[in-house]
C-alpha cells in the first residue's frame, strides 16, 4: 500500500509468526458454510474428536463448525492455542444463532463444558481471534 493507508486497521494487523495456510477446512467463514463434524463425531463415538493445526488466519478470520445431536448429550469442547501468540474466542450457538455457551479461559486455551445435557438439535461452534494476530489452534469435542 501507499503512504496514505498506513493508519488503517488492516495495515496495523500483524499476521503473526507464520504465513497463512488456512485452507484445510475452508471455506468455513459463515454459519451457512460451517464445516460439518457430524460424520467424524459418529465415527469417533465416545472417544471424541480432535482436529489439529487449524488456523485463524488472517487475523479477521472466523471459523464455524456444525454438528447435530440426535438425542440430548453433555458436551466437552476444548480450543487449544498458545496465548503468547494470540487470543481466541469460542462460542457455541444454536443453528438459529442463539448463544448456548461461551468459552471459558483455561491453561492453554478455552473450554466449553455443558453441566447438563444439551437438547437434541443442530449446533454451531464459532472460533475467532480477539485481537490482531493470526493463530494456530486445535479443537477437541466429546459428547456423552
C-alpha positions as CSV (number, residue, x, y, z in Angstrom):
1,X,0.0,0.0,0.0
2,X,0.9,3.6,-0.3
3,X,1.8,6.1,2.5
4,X,-1.8,7.2,2.8
5,X,-3.1,3.9,4.1
6,X,-0.6,3.4,7.0
7,X,-3.2,4.3,9.6
8,X,-5.9,1.8,8.6
9,X,-6.7,-1.1,11.0
10,X,-5.8,-3.6,8.3
11,X,-2.3,-2.1,7.9
12,X,-1.9,-2.3,11.7
13,X,-2.7,-6.0,11.9
14,X,0.2,-8.4,12.4
15,X,-0.4,-11.8,10.8
16,X,1.7,-13.4,13.4
17,X,4.8,-15.6,13.3
18,X,3.7,-17.7,10.3
19,X,2.2,-17.3,6.9
20,X,-1.4,-18.1,6.3
21,X,-2.1,-21.6,5.1
22,X,-5.7,-21.6,6.2
23,X,-7.1,-24.0,3.5
24,X,-7.8,-27.3,5.2
25,X,-11.4,-26.8,6.1
26,X,-12.2,-23.6,4.2
27,X,-14.5,-22.1,3.4
28,X,-16.0,-22.1,6.9
29,X,-16.2,-18.4,7.5
30,X,-20.0,-18.1,7.9
31,X,-22.7,-20.2,9.6
32,X,-24.0,-21.3,6.2
33,X,-20.5,-22.6,5.3
34,X,-19.8,-24.3,8.6
35,X,-17.6,-27.3,8.4
36,X,-19.7,-30.4,9.4
37,X,-18.3,-32.5,12.2
38,X,-21.2,-35.0,12.1
39,X,-19.6,-37.9,10.2
40,X,-16.4,-37.6,12.2
41,X,-18.3,-37.5,15.6
42,X,-20.3,-40.5,14.7
43,X,-17.2,-42.4,13.7
44,X,-15.4,-41.3,16.9
45,X,-18.2,-42.3,19.2
46,X,-17.5,-41.8,22.9
47,X,-13.7,-41.4,22.2
48,X,-14.4,-37.9,21.0
49,X,-13.0,-36.0,18.0
50,X,-9.8,-34.0,17.7
51,X,-8.7,-31.7,14.9
52,X,-5.1,-30.3,14.8
53,X,-3.4,-27.4,13.1
54,X,-6.5,-25.3,12.4
55,X,-5.9,-21.6,11.8
56,X,-7.4,-18.2,12.4
57,X,-5.6,-16.5,9.5
58,X,-5.7,-13.7,8.5
59,X,-6.5,-12.2,11.9
60,X,-10.0,-11.3,10.8
61,X,-10.8,-14.9,10.0
62,X,-13.8,-16.7,11.7
63,X,-14.2,-20.4,11.6
64,X,-17.6,-22.2,12.0
65,X,-18.2,-25.9,12.7
66,X,-21.5,-27.6,12.6
67,X,-22.8,-30.7,14.4
68,X,-26.1,-32.2,15.4
69,X,-27.4,-34.1,18.4
70,X,-29.9,-36.8,17.7
71,X,-30.5,-37.1,21.5
72,X,-29.7,-34.9,24.5
73,X,-25.9,-35.1,25.3
74,X,-23.4,-33.5,27.5
75,X,-20.7,-31.6,25.6
76,X,-17.0,-31.1,26.4
77,X,-15.2,-28.9,24.0
78,X,-11.7,-27.5,24.0
79,X,-10.0,-25.0,21.8
80,X,-6.2,-25.2,22.5
81,X,-3.8,-22.4,21.4
82,X,-0.7,-20.6,22.5
83,X,-1.9,-17.5,24.5
84,X,1.5,-15.9,24.0
85,X,0.8,-15.8,20.2
86,X,-2.9,-14.7,20.1
87,X,-6.2,-14.8,22.0
88,X,-9.1,-16.7,20.6
89,X,-12.7,-16.7,21.5
90,X,-15.2,-19.6,21.1
91,X,-18.9,-19.6,21.3
92,X,-21.4,-22.4,21.0
93,X,-24.6,-21.4,19.1
94,X,-27.9,-23.0,18.1
95,X,-28.5,-23.3,14.4
96,X,-30.7,-20.1,14.8
97,X,-27.7,-18.2,16.1
98,X,-28.6,-18.1,19.8
99,X,-25.7,-18.3,22.2
100,X,-25.6,-21.5,24.2
101,X,-22.3,-21.1,25.9
102,X,-19.0,-19.1,25.6
103,X,-15.5,-20.5,26.0
104,X,-14.0,-20.2,29.5
105,X,-10.3,-19.5,29.6
106,X,-8.2,-22.4,30.8
107,X,-4.5,-23.1,30.7
108,X,-3.5,-23.3,27.1
109,X,-6.9,-22.3,25.6
110,X,-10.6,-22.3,26.1
111,X,-13.1,-24.8,27.4
112,X,-16.9,-25.2,27.0
113,X,-18.4,-27.9,29.2
114,X,-22.2,-28.3,29.4
115,X,-23.2,-29.0,33.0
116,X,-26.5,-30.5,31.8
117,X,-27.3,-32.3,28.6
118,X,-27.8,-30.1,25.5
119,X,-31.2,-30.7,23.8
120,X,-31.2,-32.6,20.5
121,X,-30.8,-30.3,17.6
122,X,-28.3,-28.5,15.4
123,X,-25.4,-26.5,16.8
124,X,-22.6,-24.3,15.5
125,X,-19.2,-23.6,17.1
126,X,-17.7,-20.2,16.2
127,X,-13.9,-19.7,16.7
128,X,-12.4,-16.2,16.1
129,X,-9.5,-14.1,17.0
130,X,-9.9,-11.5,19.7
131,X,-7.0,-9.3,18.6
132,X,-4.9,-8.6,15.6
133,X,-2.8,-11.8,15.4
134,X,-3.2,-15.0,13.5
135,X,-3.1,-18.2,15.4
136,X,-3.0,-22.0,15.0
137,X,-5.4,-24.0,17.2
138,X,-6.5,-27.5,18.0
139,X,-10.1,-28.5,18.6
140,X,-11.3,-31.4,20.7
141,X,-15.0,-32.3,21.1
142,X,-16.6,-35.1,23.0
143,X,-20.2,-36.0,23.7
144,X,-21.6,-38.3,26.4
